[in-house]
């Protein structure tokens, strides 16, 4: 089996040298081919590449951008797998063997990626090393193939993305509308999912990543690309990736069923299903269900979960009673016209010892009160005053809602955000106007409730 490793370069020769030399050091000689696409580098990169005997090269006369450059490399690749690798990475012992083991662990797996020290999407881990030599020692100990450390993901960041060539042939090349780069990897991941394949994050494999060496050099241009390509992504897929693909780990932390139990979980407002996928990773025998208002996001979620409906306030849910162990509302109840009615209607589908798990923003947060005292109640695109919020809750009102609909709250987790000295001063001032027992509610940004059905 051969893997075609495709690397794009644009200046930064020292990083490219480190990357390629690490591939030569830690990858079995006959198991790969190296393809480098140079996007019109103006340093010594082109000459150095010409001097290398084991690299297939493409030299562009202008900067074609990341998606186009990758596509050029894919078109001349002869391997069974395609590996898109940033030139600011340093690979490590057993890196490719581990990734291939995960990639071919099941026919349903379409692509895999490793963890690193510098990455978004919760693909980075804390590392103890201070230089590359220490990094190699760390990685050699870390890179032990173990399927227990694989996670099913909706998105894998493209700094190191290994894809079966059959999958590439099926879904096509990277979408060049995202040139010069950013969001093309997200788009590709959703195309892989839409084609019926899974993406696996290999937490048993680590490589070093400097991060944004090319794009990060011009932060203003980088931020502009993130915004414009984010809009392009939303136009293409019909949902916002930041809003629809997050995992609610706070909600998951309140689940305490035995890991091997066959539990039934419904998430209302499941978006693309990222939280449900994570639950399935933890609870291997779980049956996962979703309800999602956005039809485009629901289509993605349906690849991994059974979708029972789209509008929780109008659709009739076809499901047996006393069925679910958990019903999840991750930042959903505040968007409903009548959240109390929804809680009442869904109660019959919850097992007699089942739980509602809900994350709900706190309108008593000091930032909202400060705005009010300055005469402002300004809606925003996200946050406590999200313009799509229809209902607003304090801690006491949340408890009243649950009690009045037949639930008892068993646990409440508070979520906080960072604040400065001026914020503490403001909290202390307004605390003089309220009972001491309420002061903590000024600081809580969000509540995560675990409420049990009352029989």
C-alpha positions as CSV (number, residue, x, y, z in Angstrom):
1,X,0.0,0.0,0.0
2,X,1.3,3.4,-1.0
3,X,0.4,6.8,0.4
4,X,0.7,10.0,-1.7
5,X,1.9,12.8,0.6
6,X,1.0,16.1,-0.9
7,X,2.7,19.3,0.5
8,X,2.2,22.9,-0.6
9,X,5.0,25.4,-0.3
10,X,5.2,29.1,-0.4
11,X,8.5,30.3,1.0
12,X,9.4,29.2,4.5
13,X,12.1,26.9,3.3
14,X,13.3,25.9,6.8
15,X,9.9,24.6,7.7
16,X,9.7,22.7,4.5
17,X,13.1,21.1,5.1
18,X,12.1,20.1,8.6
19,X,8.8,18.6,7.4
20,X,10.3,16.6,4.6
21,X,13.3,15.4,6.5
22,X,11.0,14.2,9.3
23,X,9.0,12.2,6.7
24,X,12.2,10.6,5.4
25,X,13.2,9.7,9.0
26,X,10.0,8.3,10.3
27,X,8.2,6.8,7.3
28,X,9.0,3.5,5.7
29,X,10.8,4.2,2.4
30,X,8.7,2.3,0.0
31,X,5.3,3.2,1.6
32,X,4.9,6.7,0.2
33,X,5.5,9.1,-2.6
34,X,6.3,12.8,-1.9
35,X,4.5,15.4,-4.1
36,X,5.3,19.1,-3.5
37,X,3.4,21.9,-5.2
38,X,5.2,25.2,-5.0
39,X,3.0,28.3,-5.2
40,X,5.7,30.6,-6.7
41,X,8.0,30.9,-3.7
42,X,10.5,33.8,-3.9
43,X,13.1,32.4,-1.5
44,X,15.4,29.4,-2.1
45,X,12.5,26.8,-1.9
46,X,12.3,26.1,-5.7
47,X,16.0,25.4,-6.1
48,X,16.1,23.2,-3.0
49,X,13.1,21.2,-4.3
50,X,14.8,20.8,-7.7
51,X,17.8,19.3,-6.0
52,X,15.7,16.6,-4.3
53,X,15.6,13.2,-6.1
54,X,12.7,11.6,-4.2
55,X,10.1,14.4,-4.7
56,X,7.6,14.9,-7.5
57,X,7.3,18.7,-8.0
58,X,4.9,21.1,-9.6
59,X,6.1,24.7,-9.9
60,X,3.3,27.2,-10.3
61,X,4.1,30.6,-12.0
62,X,1.7,32.3,-9.5
63,X,0.2,31.5,-6.2
64,X,-2.7,29.2,-6.9
65,X,-3.9,29.0,-3.3
66,X,-4.3,25.9,-1.1
67,X,-7.3,24.2,-2.6
68,X,-6.0,24.4,-6.2
69,X,-2.5,23.4,-5.2
70,X,-3.8,20.3,-3.4
71,X,-5.9,19.4,-6.4
72,X,-2.8,19.7,-8.6
73,X,-1.0,17.2,-6.4
74,X,-4.0,14.8,-6.2
75,X,-4.2,14.7,-10.0
76,X,-0.7,13.3,-10.3
77,X,-0.9,11.1,-7.2
78,X,-0.5,7.3,-7.7
79,X,-1.0,6.1,-4.1
80,X,-3.9,4.2,-2.5
81,X,-4.3,7.0,0.0
82,X,-4.0,10.8,-0.3
83,X,-2.4,12.6,2.6
84,X,-2.7,16.4,2.7
85,X,0.1,17.7,4.9
86,X,1.1,21.2,5.8
87,X,4.7,22.2,5.3
88,X,4.9,23.6,8.9
89,X,4.5,20.1,10.4
90,X,7.1,17.7,11.8
91,X,6.0,14.1,11.7
92,X,7.0,11.5,14.2
93,X,7.7,7.8,14.8
94,X,4.8,5.5,13.8
95,X,2.7,8.4,12.6
96,X,1.7,7.0,9.2
97,X,1.4,3.4,10.4
98,X,-1.0,4.5,13.1
99,X,-3.1,6.6,10.8
100,X,-3.4,3.9,8.2
101,X,-4.4,1.4,10.9
102,X,-7.3,3.6,11.8
103,X,-8.2,4.4,8.2
104,X,-8.6,0.8,7.3
105,X,-10.2,-0.3,10.6
106,X,-13.6,-0.3,8.9
107,X,-15.0,0.2,5.4
108,X,-17.1,3.1,6.8
109,X,-14.0,5.2,7.6
110,X,-13.2,7.7,4.9
111,X,-10.5,9.9,6.5
112,X,-8.4,10.2,9.6
113,X,-6.2,12.8,11.3
114,X,-3.8,13.1,14.3
115,X,-3.7,15.4,17.3
116,X,-1.0,18.1,17.6
117,X,0.2,20.9,19.8
118,X,-1.3,23.8,17.8
119,X,-4.7,23.4,16.2
120,X,-8.3,24.4,16.5
121,X,-11.3,22.0,16.7
122,X,-10.1,20.4,20.0
123,X,-7.4,18.6,18.0
124,X,-4.5,20.0,20.2
125,X,-3.2,18.5,23.4
126,X,-1.0,19.9,26.2
127,X,2.6,19.0,25.5
128,X,5.7,19.0,27.9
129,X,8.5,19.5,25.3
130,X,10.5,22.7,24.7
131,X,12.3,21.7,21.5
132,X,12.1,19.3,18.6
133,X,14.4,16.7,20.1
134,X,12.2,16.6,23.2
135,X,9.2,16.5,20.9
136,X,10.5,13.3,19.2
137,X,11.0,11.6,22.6
138,X,7.5,12.6,23.7
139,X,5.9,11.4,20.4
140,X,7.7,8.1,20.4
141,X,6.1,7.3,23.7
142,X,2.8,8.8,22.8
143,X,2.3,7.1,19.4
144,X,1.0,3.7,20.5
145,X,-1.8,2.5,18.3
146,X,-5.0,2.1,20.3
147,X,-8.5,2.1,18.9
148,X,-9.8,3.1,22.3
149,X,-8.3,6.5,21.6
150,X,-10.1,7.1,18.3
151,X,-12.9,9.6,18.2
152,X,-15.6,9.9,15.5
153,X,-15.6,13.6,14.3
154,X,-17.6,15.7,11.9
155,X,-14.5,17.8,11.1
156,X,-10.8,17.2,10.9
157,X,-8.5,20.1,10.4
158,X,-6.5,19.8,7.2
159,X,-3.0,20.3,8.6
160,X,-2.7,16.5,8.3
161,X,-5.6,14.7,6.7
162,X,-5.3,11.1,5.4
163,X,-8.0,10.0,3.0
164,X,-8.7,6.8,1.1
165,X,-8.1,7.4,-2.6
166,X,-11.4,5.6,-3.3
167,X,-13.2,8.3,-1.3
168,X,-11.4,11.1,-3.2
169,X,-12.4,9.5,-6.5
170,X,-16.0,9.3,-5.3
171,X,-16.5,12.9,-3.9
172,X,-14.0,14.7,-6.2
173,X,-11.3,17.3,-5.6
174,X,-11.3,20.2,-3.1
175,X,-13.7,23.0,-3.8
176,X,-11.6,25.9,-5.3
177,X,-14.3,28.5,-4.4
178,X,-12.5,28.6,-1.0
179,X,-9.2,29.8,-2.6
180,X,-6.7,30.9,-1.5
181,X,-7.6,28.8,1.6
182,X,-9.6,28.3,4.8
183,X,-12.9,26.3,5.1
184,X,-11.9,24.0,2.2
185,X,-11.0,21.3,4.7
186,X,-14.3,21.7,6.5
187,X,-16.2,21.5,3.3
188,X,-14.3,18.4,2.3
189,X,-15.1,16.7,5.6
190,X,-18.8,17.4,5.2
191,X,-18.6,16.0,1.7
192,X,-17.0,12.8,3.1
193,X,-19.7,12.6,5.7
194,X,-22.4,13.3,3.1
195,X,-21.1,10.4,1.0
196,X,-21.7,8.0,3.9
197,X,-18.2,7.8,5.4
198,X,-16.9,8.5,8.9
199,X,-14.0,10.7,10.0
200,X,-11.8,9.6,12.8
201,X,-9.5,11.7,15.1
202,X,-6.6,9.5,16.1
203,X,-5.8,10.5,19.7
204,X,-3.1,7.8,19.6
205,X,-1.0,9.7,17.0
206,X,0.8,13.0,17.5
207,X,2.7,15.2,15.1
208,X,4.2,18.7,15.7
209,X,2.5,21.7,14.0
210,X,3.9,25.3,14.0
211,X,0.6,26.6,12.8
212,X,-0.5,29.2,10.2
213,X,3.0,29.8,8.9
214,X,1.7,31.0,5.5
215,X,-1.6,32.6,6.3
216,X,-0.7,33.7,9.7
217,X,2.0,36.0,8.4
218,X,-0.7,38.5,7.4
219,X,-3.2,38.4,10.2
220,X,-5.5,40.9,8.6
221,X,-5.7,38.9,5.4
222,X,-6.2,35.7,7.4
223,X,-9.1,37.1,9.4
224,X,-10.7,38.5,6.2
225,X,-10.5,35.0,4.6
226,X,-12.0,33.4,7.6
227,X,-15.0,35.7,7.4
228,X,-15.5,35.6,3.6
229,X,-15.0,31.9,3.3
230,X,-17.2,31.3,6.3
231,X,-20.0,33.1,4.4
232,X,-19.3,31.0,1.3
233,X,-19.5,27.8,3.4
234,X,-22.8,28.8,4.9
235,X,-24.2,29.7,1.4
236,X,-23.1,26.3,0.2
237,X,-24.2,24.1,3.1
238,X,-27.1,26.1,4.6
239,X,-25.8,26.2,8.2
240,X,-23.2,28.1,10.2
241,X,-20.3,25.7,11.0
242,X,-19.5,27.4,14.3
243,X,-23.0,27.1,15.6
244,X,-23.9,23.7,14.2
245,X,-20.8,21.6,14.8
246,X,-19.9,22.1,18.4
247,X,-19.8,19.3,21.1
248,X,-21.6,20.2,24.3
249,X,-19.1,18.6,26.7
250,X,-20.8,20.2,29.7
251,X,-24.0,18.4,28.9
252,X,-22.2,15.1,28.4
253,X,-20.4,15.5,31.7
254,X,-23.8,15.1,33.5
255,X,-24.5,11.7,32.0
256,X,-23.6,9.0,34.5
257,X,-25.0,5.8,33.0
258,X,-22.7,2.7,32.9
259,X,-20.5,3.0,29.8
260,X,-21.7,-0.4,28.4
261,X,-25.4,0.2,29.0
262,X,-27.7,0.4,25.9
263,X,-29.1,3.9,26.6
264,X,-31.5,5.9,24.4
265,X,-30.6,9.6,23.9
266,X,-32.6,12.3,22.2
267,X,-31.1,15.7,21.5
268,X,-33.6,18.5,20.6
269,X,-31.7,20.9,18.4
270,X,-29.0,18.5,17.5
271,X,-27.7,20.6,14.6
272,X,-25.2,18.4,12.7
273,X,-25.1,15.8,15.5
274,X,-21.7,16.5,16.9
275,X,-22.8,16.0,20.5
276,X,-24.7,12.8,19.7
277,X,-21.6,11.5,17.9
278,X,-19.5,12.1,21.0
279,X,-22.0,10.4,23.2
280,X,-22.0,7.4,20.9
281,X,-18.2,7.3,21.2
282,X,-18.4,7.2,25.0
283,X,-21.5,5.0,25.2
284,X,-20.8,2.4,22.5
285,X,-24.3,0.8,22.9
286,X,-26.2,4.0,22.9
287,X,-29.0,4.6,20.4
288,X,-29.0,8.2,19.3
289,X,-31.9,10.3,18.1
290,X,-32.2,13.9,17.0
291,X,-34.7,16.7,16.3
292,X,-33.3,19.6,14.2
293,X,-35.1,22.7,12.8
294,X,-32.4,23.4,10.1
295,X,-33.1,20.8,7.4
296,X,-29.6,21.1,6.0
297,X,-28.0,20.4,9.4
298,X,-30.5,17.6,10.0
299,X,-29.4,15.9,6.7
300,X,-25.9,15.7,8.1
301,X,-27.1,14.6,11.5
302,X,-29.1,11.8,9.9
303,X,-25.9,10.2,8.7
304,X,-25.3,9.1,12.3
305,X,-28.5,9.5,14.2
306,X,-32.2,8.8,13.6
307,X,-34.0,12.1,13.1
308,X,-37.5,12.1,14.7
309,X,-38.6,15.5,13.5
310,X,-37.6,19.1,12.7
311,X,-39.8,21.5,14.7
312,X,-40.2,20.3,18.3
313,X,-43.1,22.7,18.8
314,X,-45.2,21.6,15.8
315,X,-44.1,18.2,14.7
316,X,-45.7,15.0,16.1
317,X,-43.0,12.8,17.5
318,X,-43.4,9.2,16.6
319,X,-41.9,7.3,19.4
320,X,-42.8,4.8,22.1
321,X,-43.4,6.2,25.6
322,X,-41.0,5.7,28.5
323,X,-38.2,5.3,26.0
324,X,-35.4,7.8,26.5
325,X,-32.8,7.8,29.3
326,X,-31.8,11.3,28.4
327,X,-33.4,14.2,26.5
328,X,-31.0,17.0,25.8
329,X,-31.7,20.7,25.2
330,X,-28.3,22.3,24.4
331,X,-29.0,26.0,24.3
332,X,-32.5,25.4,22.9
333,X,-35.2,26.2,25.5
334,X,-34.6,29.9,25.2
335,X,-35.4,29.7,21.5
336,X,-38.8,28.2,21.9
337,X,-42.1,30.0,22.1
338,X,-43.4,27.8,24.9
339,X,-40.6,25.8,26.5
340,X,-42.8,24.7,29.3
341,X,-45.3,23.0,26.9
342,X,-42.4,21.2,25.2
343,X,-41.1,19.9,28.5
344,X,-44.6,18.7,29.3
345,X,-45.2,17.1,25.9
346,X,-41.9,15.2,25.9
347,X,-42.2,14.0,29.5
348,X,-44.1,10.8,28.4
349,X,-41.2,9.8,26.2
350,X,-38.8,9.9,29.0
351,X,-38.2,6.8,31.2
352,X,-39.6,7.1,34.7
353,X,-36.0,7.6,36.0
354,X,-34.9,9.5,32.9
355,X,-33.3,13.0,32.8
356,X,-33.6,16.3,31.0
357,X,-30.1,17.8,30.4
358,X,-30.3,21.5,29.5
359,X,-27.9,24.3,29.0
360,X,-29.6,27.7,29.5
361,X,-28.1,31.2,29.5
362,X,-28.4,33.4,32.6
363,X,-30.1,36.7,32.0
364,X,-29.1,37.8,35.5
365,X,-25.4,37.9,34.4
366,X,-23.7,41.1,35.4
367,X,-23.0,42.1,31.8
368,X,-26.8,42.1,31.0
369,X,-27.5,44.1,34.1
370,X,-24.8,46.6,33.4
371,X,-26.3,47.1,29.9
372,X,-29.7,47.7,31.4
373,X,-28.4,50.2,33.8
374,X,-26.9,52.1,30.9
375,X,-30.2,51.9,29.1
376,X,-29.3,49.1,26.7
377,X,-30.8,45.8,25.7
378,X,-28.9,45.2,22.5
379,X,-29.4,42.0,20.6
380,X,-26.3,40.3,19.2
381,X,-25.5,37.5,16.8
382,X,-24.6,35.2,19.7
383,X,-24.3,35.2,23.5
384,X,-26.8,36.1,26.3
385,X,-28.8,38.4,24.1
386,X,-28.7,36.3,20.9
387,X,-31.2,37.9,18.6
388,X,-33.0,34.5,18.1
389,X,-33.7,34.1,21.9
390,X,-37.4,34.3,22.6
391,X,-37.3,33.5,26.4
392,X,-35.0,34.7,29.1
393,X,-34.2,32.8,32.4
394,X,-32.7,33.3,35.8
395,X,-31.7,30.4,38.0
396,X,-35.0,30.7,40.0
397,X,-37.1,30.8,36.8
398,X,-35.4,27.7,35.4
399,X,-36.2,25.8,38.6
400,X,-39.8,27.0,38.6
401,X,-40.1,25.8,34.9
402,X,-38.9,22.3,35.7
403,X,-41.0,21.9,38.9
404,X,-44.2,23.2,37.2
405,X,-43.7,20.7,34.3
406,X,-43.1,17.7,36.5
407,X,-39.3,17.5,37.0
408,X,-37.0,17.9,39.9
409,X,-33.6,19.4,39.4
410,X,-30.9,17.0,40.6
411,X,-27.8,19.0,39.7
412,X,-26.8,22.4,38.3
413,X,-23.4,23.2,36.8
414,X,-22.4,26.8,36.4
415,X,-20.4,28.1,33.4
416,X,-18.3,31.2,33.9
417,X,-16.4,33.5,31.5
418,X,-13.4,35.6,32.1
419,X,-13.7,39.0,33.8
420,X,-11.5,41.9,34.8
421,X,-11.1,44.1,37.9
422,X,-13.8,46.6,36.6
423,X,-16.2,43.7,36.3
424,X,-15.5,42.6,39.9
425,X,-16.0,46.2,41.1
426,X,-19.3,46.4,39.3
427,X,-20.5,43.1,40.8
428,X,-19.5,44.2,44.3
429,X,-21.5,47.5,43.9
430,X,-24.7,45.9,42.7
431,X,-24.4,43.1,45.2
432,X,-25.1,45.7,47.9
433,X,-28.7,45.9,46.5
434,X,-29.5,42.2,46.6
435,X,-29.5,39.4,49.1
436,X,-26.0,37.9,49.7
437,X,-27.4,34.5,48.7
438,X,-28.0,35.7,45.2
439,X,-24.6,37.3,44.5
440,X,-23.2,34.2,42.8
441,X,-25.9,34.4,40.2
442,X,-24.4,37.6,38.9
443,X,-21.3,35.8,37.8
444,X,-22.8,32.6,36.2
445,X,-23.0,33.0,32.5
446,X,-24.9,29.8,31.8
447,X,-26.5,27.0,33.8
448,X,-26.3,23.3,32.9
449,X,-29.3,21.6,34.6
450,X,-29.9,17.9,35.2
451,X,-33.6,17.4,35.9
452,X,-35.3,14.1,36.6
453,X,-38.8,13.1,35.7
454,X,-41.2,13.0,38.7
455,X,-43.4,10.0,38.8
